[in-house]
Amino acid sequence: MTAPRALWLRQAVRAATLLSTLAGAVWLSGLPFLFPSLGPTAYLFATTPAAPECAPRRVVAGHAIGVLAGLVAFHALGAGIGIDTLTTPGSISALRLAASGVVAVGLTTAGMVATDTGHAPACATTLIVSLGILTTPRAALLIVVAVVVLVVEQRVLDRIGV
């Protein structure tokens, strides 16, 4: 059964509102404060804010684990390669990068399960890093900062009843 119009409209506005501050930061700074895995996190915040996977500890720790696992996998297996620069099917470079993504998701899953910080969108974060999209220490820090900003925004919206 579909949600009443007022509910889905409120959820859509909330998800967009959650990302608007980060979009503004991208616009003003030119830095990648907005990246694909924040969309699913904003969606969960807007549609199921009381779910266990929306707990601030899970969200921040899950994405941080994803970043760390992605960095480890990328620098061990895919360094110097990026998903957007692969041109030769069946190449060793493509194999290394694919392996980096697979290992990163495995490490992220193990880390989240071991620490009880399950947050599915963090597996997208680990792919963003392990596939060579955001791989520098600066980018890793920006990812974590963006996640913290999103969590803070969620809490503020909860408190003011938006």
N, C-alpha and C positions, 0 to 999 in steps of 0.2 A: 504494500500500500504506500502511496506517495505521501510525503509530508504536506501539511496545509501550506498554501501559498505564502502566508505571512511568515511561517517558520523557515521555509527554504530561502526566502528573500533575505531574512535576517541573517541566516547562516552564510549566504553568499556575500553579503555586505561585510560581515565580520571577518571572513577569510581575506577579502580584499583589503579591508582596513588594517589587518595584521601585517600585511606585506607592504603597505603604503609607506611606512617609515623607512623601511629598508630600500624600497624603490627610490625614495627621496635621497637617501644616502648614496646610492649608486649614481644618481643624476648629479648630485653636488660634488662628489669626490672622484667619480670615475673608477671606483674600486668595486670588486665583485661581492658586494654585500647581499646580493640576491642571486640565488642559484636554485636549480631544479628541486632539490629535496626539501626546500622550505615550503613549497606548495602543498605537498602531502601533510606536513606538520601543521600548516595553517588550516587545512581542511579538517584534520582531526580536532584541532582546537575549536573550530567553528561548529562542528557537528556532534562531537562526543567529548566535550571538555572535562567531564567527570571520569572518563575512562582511565584505567591504570596507566596506559601508555602515554597519557597526556600529563602525567605528574612531572613537575619541573625537573626533578632529579633524573628521571628517566630520559626526558627529552635532551637535556644538556649532556648528560653522561653518554647517552646513546650516540649522539652526533660526535662527541669528542672521541669516543672509541672508534667510530667510523673513520674519522680523520686520521687518527693514529694508525689504525690498521691499513688504511689506504696508503699512507706515507711509507710504512714499512714494506708493503707489497710492491709499491711502485718503485721505490729506490732499490729493492732487492732484485726485481724482475723486469721492470719496464722503463728504467731510467733512460731519458733521452728520446723516448717515443711518446707520441700522443695519438689518441684515437682519431683526431682530425687530420693526421698526416700519413696514415697508412695508405699505401697505394698498391702494394703487391700482395694479392691473395696467396695464402699458403706460405708466406715468408716467416722466417725466424722472428722478425720484429713483431709481426702480428701475433704469433704464438706467445711470445714473451708478454705482450700487453694483455692478451686474453687471460693468460695464467695469472697475471697481476690482479685482474678483476676478480677472478674466481677465488684466489687466495684471500684477497681483502674481504670479500663477503663471508668467507668461512671464519676468518679471524674476528670480524665484527660480530658475527652471530655468537661465536664462542665467548667473546668478551662480554656481550650484553647478557647472555644466559648466566655466565659465571657471576656477574655483579647485579643481577636482577634489575637491569636497566633497559629492558626491551622496548624499542621504539622503531618500528619498521622503516620509517623514512630514513633512518641512519644508514640503512643498507644502500640507499641511493647516494648518500653523501660519500660513502666509502668508494663507490664506483666513480663518482666525480673525481676523486683524488687518484685512485689507482689506475684510471684510464688516461691519466696525463692531462686533465683539464685544469685543475687547481693543485699544484704540487709543491709550491715553495713554502717555507716556514711562514712567510707573511700571509699567504693565501690560507694556510691552515688556521692561523690566528683569526683572520677575518671571518672564516666559517664559524668558528666557535663564538666570536663576538656577535655575529648575526643571529645565531641561535639564542644566545642569552637575551639579546634585544627582543626577539620574538616572544620568548617566555615572559619577559617583563611586560611587554605590551598585553599579552594574554591576561596576566594577573591584574593589570590596570583596568582593562575592559571589564573583567569580572567584578572588580570592586565598584566601578561606577555604573554597572548594570547595563552595559551596551552589548 
